[in-house]
Amino acid sequence: MTSPKSDKPDMSTTAGRLQDLRNRLEEAQAPVGLDAFEATRAQGKATARDRVEKLLDEGSFVETDALARHRVEAYKMDRTKPPTDGVITGYGLIDGRRVCVFSQDATIFDGAVGEVYAEKVLKLYDLATKTGVPVVGIYDSVGPRVQEGVVAAAMQAKILRAATQASGLIPQVAVVAGPTAGLSAAQIPLSDLVIMAAGAAVHLTDPAIVTKVSGSEATADSLGGPAIHANETGLAQLVADTDIAAVELARELIGYLPENNRAASPVTAPAEIEAQDLNAFMPDDEAAAYDVHDVIAAVTDGDLLELGAAYADNVVTGFAHVGGRAVGVVANQPSVLAGCLTDAAARKAARFIRTCDAFNLPLLLFVDSPGFIPSAEEEHAGVVSGAAALAYAFAEAQVGTVTVVTRKALGASYAVMGSKFLGADLVFAWPTAQVALADAPTAAEALGTDAAKYAEENLNPYVATERGLVDSVIEPAQTRAQVLEALRLLERKVVYPAMKKHGNIPL
């Protein structure tokens, strides 16, 4: 008579030990059971592991610390010790390029961060910075794990420090796939780029506490849903309909970014685009609006990935290619506020410029702005600091910079939007450009002269060209060719910055 077969492997044999490993890894694939996965999918959301698999090239994911478990015994925590401890970490490929990734798992302790959980993320940051590869973080967490007390907060602080130290060394992309609160939420703005999915949220304080203190009903969505962060705070540069769509956007974003701060701007096969005759583009009426997206499409390879489109839309920012070379684009939008700058627009542009400069992406600016919006509200919002922040970001930039003045570059807008003496390497102007200190009525009143006469003598690109503030006045139809050659030349640009810890940008 044979004895009953046991499910437990024979640990005295190699085969048994191999089977034990396979069992442990299988458990890590569904740490709290398949039912939790099915419940997540039934809500129309993907699991933490689903998100990683959609982010990376098929079959490329290598998981790290899959068998990690927390070590806490207080508050009956010793009764539940699932593998992975609530976060999936590892590395893989996106279109053949190496990246590191972590994905918070809301099915385990609501994704709350504990000591072992944090150790996994810290190890991943260490690996990414040593090897020079981007980090993609997929967020879905209630914040520090209450059962672990102040240690959880301390470990979260270590993660904040690691993300800060990695800033400017490797690209960091945050995908907010679910509600993310507390100190976990504080990590998200440290990323270079933020994508939010519908149904996700980012807020520091628990809605119940906000409701109690304020006396007004608060929800995760009202405090920090996608609409708030895309339209009001500007934190979310991209918003997707689902968490999987958000992950797919992250794949697209990574394609524009170099692997680290020492790598060159990515180059792809040049796209074949239909040539457009920009000579007939600019309206004869200088007050007429136009959509700068049309100019961007004609000069680039037509593949602009706009960031922050719903926030401060009087400035357009985004990634594109010119002749297959990845660039960062900043442009005034004449169809919104006549292209005037605001505090929010200046800060949006400044943040984007610093992101591009950190990772060697050349800057391409299109200028058409009569100045900053004159209002008490803007002054109270801190527009003078916003203008200084934009000037600081551009003046500090070391990457190749090309400015194209299409129409108005007046006063403060002229100075801070990629002017020659602020640091632009090459400045081109169309014959329709007006490069001057002020518009005709303002200047004429100050000088006691005729506005029409002032406009005839000063509102053109030639006064600035005579003084070396514009390198070339070009036909609009030549813009793409001129920009392409300029970018090729600027690949050789070398800057030796002053020896200092860092400057003090006006925040």
Residue pairs with C-beta under 8 A, 6 or more apart in sequence:
9 15
9 16
9 17
9 19
9 20
9 23
10 16
11 17
11 20
24 67
24 83
25 66
25 67
27 83
28 63
28 66
28 67
28 83
28 84
29 49
30 36
30 37
31 82
31 83
31 84
31 105
31 107
31 108
32 82
32 107
32 108
36 107
37 47
37 107
40 46
40 47
40 106
40 107
41 47
41 50
44 242
45 177
45 178
45 199
45 242
45 243
46 54
46 177
46 242
46 243
46 244
46 247
47 105
47 107
48 87
48 88
48 103
48 104
48 105
48 106
48 107
48 138
48 140
49 88
49 103
49 105
50 244
51 103
51 138
51 175
51 177
51 243
51 244
51 247
52 61
52 88
52 90
52 92
52 101
52 103
52 138
53 61
54 244
54 247
54 248
55 92
55 94
55 101
55 136
55 138
55 175
55 247
55 250
55 251
56 92
56 93
56 94
56 99
56 101
57 92
57 93
57 94
57 95
57 96
60 92
60 93
61 90
61 91
61 92
61 101
62 90
62 91
62 92
63 88
63 89
63 90
64 89
64 90
64 91
64 120
64 123
64 124
64 127
65 84
65 89
65 119
65 120
65 123
66 83
66 84
66 88
67 83
67 84
68 83
68 84
68 85
68 116
68 119
68 120
69 81
69 82
69 83
69 85
69 116
70 77
70 81
70 85
70 114
70 115
70 116
70 117
70 148
71 115
71 116
72 78
72 114
72 115
72 147
72 148
74 147
75 147
77 147
82 108
84 105
84 108
85 108
85 114
85 116
85 117
85 120
86 104
86 105
86 108
86 109
86 111
86 112
86 113
86 114
86 117
87 102
87 103
87 104
87 105
87 111
87 113
87 117
87 120
87 121
88 101
88 102
88 103
88 105
89 100
89 101
89 102
89 103
89 120
89 121
89 123
89 124
90 100
90 101
90 124
91 98
91 99
91 100
91 101
91 127
91 133
92 98
92 99
92 101
93 99
94 251
94 254
94 255
95 251
95 254
95 255
97 254
97 259
98 131
98 133
98 259
99 133
99 134
99 135
99 136
99 254
100 124
100 125
100 127
100 128
100 133
100 134
100 135
100 136
101 124
101 135
101 136
101 137
101 138
102 120
102 121
102 124
102 135
102 136
102 137
102 138
103 137
103 138
103 140
104 111
104 138
104 139
104 140
104 141
104 178
104 180
104 184
105 111
105 140
106 140
106 141
106 178
109 145
110 141
110 142
111 140
111 141
111 142
111 178
111 184
112 141
112 142
112 143
112 144
112 145
112 146
112 152
113 141
113 143
113 144
113 145
113 152
113 155
113 156
113 159
113 183
113 184
114 144
114 145
114 147
114 148
114 152
114 155
115 148
115 151
115 152
115 155
117 145
117 155
118 152
118 155
118 156
118 158
118 159
119 155
121 159
121 162
122 155
122 158
122 159
122 162
124 135
125 135
125 159
125 162
125 163
125 166
126 162
128 134
128 135
128 166
128 170
129 165
129 166
129 169
129 170
132 169
132 170
132 259
132 260
132 262
132 263
133 170
133 259
133 260
134 170
134 171
134 172
134 173
134 254
134 257
134 259
134 260
135 166
135 170
135 171
135 172
135 173
136 172
136 173
136 175
136 250
136 254
137 172
137 173
137 174
137 175
137 187
137 188
137 191
138 175
138 177
138 247
139 174
139 175
139 176
139 177
139 178
139 180
139 184
139 185
139 187
139 188
139 200
139 202
140 176
140 177
140 178
140 179
140 180
140 200
141 178
141 180
141 181
141 182
141 184
142 179
142 180
142 181
142 182
142 184
143 156
143 180
143 181
143 182
143 183
143 184
143 185
144 152
144 153
144 155
144 156
144 182
144 183
144 184
145 152
146 152
153 183
156 182
156 183
156 184
156 186
156 187
157 183
159 187
160 183
160 186
160 187
160 190
163 172
163 187
163 190
163 191
164 190
166 172
167 190
167 192
167 358
168 261
168 358
169 260
169 261
170 259
170 260
170 261
171 192
171 193
171 254
171 257
171 258
171 259
171 260
171 359
172 190
172 191
172 192
172 193
173 191
173 192
173 193
173 194
173 195
173 250
173 253
173 254
174 187
174 188
174 191
174 193
174 194
174 195
175 195
175 197
175 243
175 246
175 247
175 249
175 250
176 188
176 194
176 195
176 196
176 197
176 200
176 201
176 202
176 236
176 246
177 197
177 200
177 243
177 246
177 247
178 197
178 199
178 200
178 201
178 243
179 200
179 201
179 220
180 188
180 200
180 201
180 202
181 201
181 202
181 203
181 204
181 205
181 206
181 220
182 204
182 205
182 206
185 202
185 203
185 204
185 224
186 204
188 194
188 202
188 235
189 235
192 355
192 358
192 359
193 237
193 238
193 253
193 307
193 355
194 229
194 235
194 236
194 237
194 238
195 236
195 237
195 238
195 239
195 240
195 246
195 249
195 250
195 253
196 202
196 226
196 229
196 230
196 236
196 238
196 239
196 240
196 246
197 226
197 239
197 240
197 241
197 242
197 243
197 245
197 246
198 226
198 239
198 240
198 241
198 242
199 243
200 225
200 226
200 243
200 246
201 220
201 221
201 223
201 224
201 225
201 226
202 224
202 229
202 235
202 236
203 220
203 223
203 224
205 223
207 218
207 219
207 220
207 222
207 223
208 218
210 216
210 218
210 223
211 217
211 218
221 227
221 228
222 228
226 236
226 239
229 235
229 236
230 236
230 239
230 308
230 310
230 311
231 310
231 311
232 311
233 311
234 308
234 311
234 312
234 344
234 347
234 348
237 307
237 308
238 246
238 249
238 253
238 307
239 310
240 246
240 248
240 249
252 305
253 305
253 319
255 266
255 268
256 266
256 305
256 319
256 326
256 361
257 266
257 326
257 359
257 361
258 264
258 265
258 266
258 359
258 360
258 361
260 359
261 358
261 359
261 360
262 360
263 359
263 360
264 360
264 491
265 325
265 326
265 327
265 360
265 361
265 362
266 325
266 326
267 324
267 325
267 326
268 321
268 324
268 326
269 324
270 301
270 321
270 323
270 324
271 301
271 302
271 303
271 321
271 324
273 301
273 302
275 480
276 297
276 298
277 477
278 295
278 298
278 476
278 477
278 479
279 475
279 476
279 477
281 290
281 294
281 295
281 298
281 476
282 290
282 406
282 407
282 430
282 432
282 476
283 290
286 407
286 408
286 432
286 434
287 338
289 334
289 335
289 338
290 334
290 335
291 333
291 334
291 335
292 316
292 331
292 332
292 333
292 334
292 335
292 366
292 368
292 406
293 304
293 316
295 331
295 366
295 406
295 479
296 304
296 316
296 320
296 329
296 331
296 366
297 304
298 479
298 480
299 322
299 364
299 366
299 404
299 479
299 480
299 483
300 320
300 321
300 322
300 327
300 329
300 364
300 480
301 320
301 321
301 322
301 323
301 324
302 320
303 320
303 321
304 318
304 319
304 320
304 329
305 318
305 319
305 320
306 316
306 317
306 318
307 317
307 318
307 319
307 352
308 317
308 348
308 352
309 316
311 344
311 348
312 342
312 344
312 345
312 347
312 348
313 333
313 336
314 332
314 333
314 336
314 337
314 339
314 340
314 341
314 342
314 345
315 330
315 331
315 332
315 333
315 341
315 345
315 346
315 348
315 349
316 329
316 330
316 331
316 332
316 333
317 328
317 329
317 330
317 331
317 348
317 349
317 352
318 328
318 329
319 326
319 327
319 328
319 329
319 361
320 326
320 327
320 329
320 364
321 327
322 364
322 480
322 483
322 484
322 487
323 484
323 487
323 488
325 362
325 487
326 361
327 356
327 361
327 362
327 363
327 364
327 487
328 352
328 353
328 355
328 356
328 361
328 362
328 363
328 364
329 363
329 364
329 365
329 366
330 349
330 352
330 353
330 363
330 364
330 365
330 366
330 417
330 418
331 365
331 366
331 367
331 368
332 339
332 341
332 366
332 367
332 368
332 369
332 413
332 417
333 339
334 368
334 407
337 373
338 370
339 368
339 369
339 370
339 408
339 413
340 369
340 370
340 371
340 372
340 373
340 413
341 369
341 371
341 372
341 373
341 387
341 390
341 412
341 413
341 416
341 417
342 372
342 373
342 378
342 381
342 383
342 386
343 378
343 381
343 382
343 383
343 385
343 386
343 387
344 381
344 386
345 386
346 372
346 383
346 386
346 387
346 389
346 390
346 416
347 386
347 389
347 390
349 390
349 393
350 386
350 389
350 390
350 392
350 393
350 394
350 505
351 393
353 363
353 390
353 393
353 394
353 397
354 393
354 396
354 397
355 361
356 362
356 363
356 397
356 399
357 363
357 393
357 396
357 397
357 398
357 399
360 399
361 399
362 399
362 400
362 401
362 402
362 487
362 490
363 397
363 399
363 400
363 401
363 402
363 418
364 401
364 402
364 404
364 483
364 487
365 401
365 402
365 403
365 404
365 417
365 418
365 424
366 404
366 406
367 403
367 404
367 405
367 406
367 408
367 409
367 413
367 414
367 417
367 418
368 405
368 406
368 407
368 408
368 409
369 408
369 409
369 410
369 413
369 414
369 417
370 408
370 410
370 411
370 413
370 439
371 410
371 411
371 412
371 413
371 439
372 378
372 383
372 387
372 411
372 412
372 413
373 383
385 506
385 507
387 412
387 416
388 506
389 505
389 506
389 507
390 416
390 417
391 415
391 416
391 422
392 503
392 505
392 506
393 505
394 401
394 416
394 418
394 422
394 423
394 424
395 422
395 423
396 503
396 505
397 423
398 493
398 495
398 497
399 490
399 493
400 425
400 486
400 487
400 489
400 490
400 491
400 493
401 418
401 423
401 424
401 425
401 426
401 490
402 424
402 425
402 426
402 427
402 428
402 483
402 486
402 487
402 490
403 417
403 418
403 419
403 420
403 424
403 426
403 427
403 428
404 427
404 428
404 429
404 430
404 479
404 483
405 427
405 428
405 429
405 430
405 433
405 435
405 461
405 470
406 430
406 432
406 433
406 476
407 430
407 432
407 433
407 434
408 433
408 434
409 417
409 419
409 433
409 434
409 435
409 436
410 434
410 435
410 436
410 437
410 438
410 439
411 436
411 437
411 438
414 435
414 436
414 437
415 422
416 422
418 424
418 427
419 427
419 469
420 427
420 468
420 469
420 470
420 471
421 469
425 486
425 490
425 493
426 471
426 472
426 486
426 490
427 469
427 470
427 471
428 470
428 471
428 472
428 473
428 474
428 479
428 482
428 483
428 486
429 435
429 461
429 464
429 465
429 470
429 472
429 473
429 474
430 461
430 473
430 474
430 475
430 476
430 479
431 460
431 461
431 473
431 475
432 476
433 460
433 461
433 470
433 473
434 459
434 460
434 461
435 460
435 461
435 463
435 464
435 469
435 470
436 443
436 458
436 459
436 463
436 464
437 443
438 446
439 459
440 451
440 452
440 454
440 455
440 458
440 459
441 451
443 449
443 451
443 454
443 458
444 450
444 451
444 453
444 454
447 454
457 463
461 470
461 473
462 473
464 470
465 472
465 473
472 482
474 482
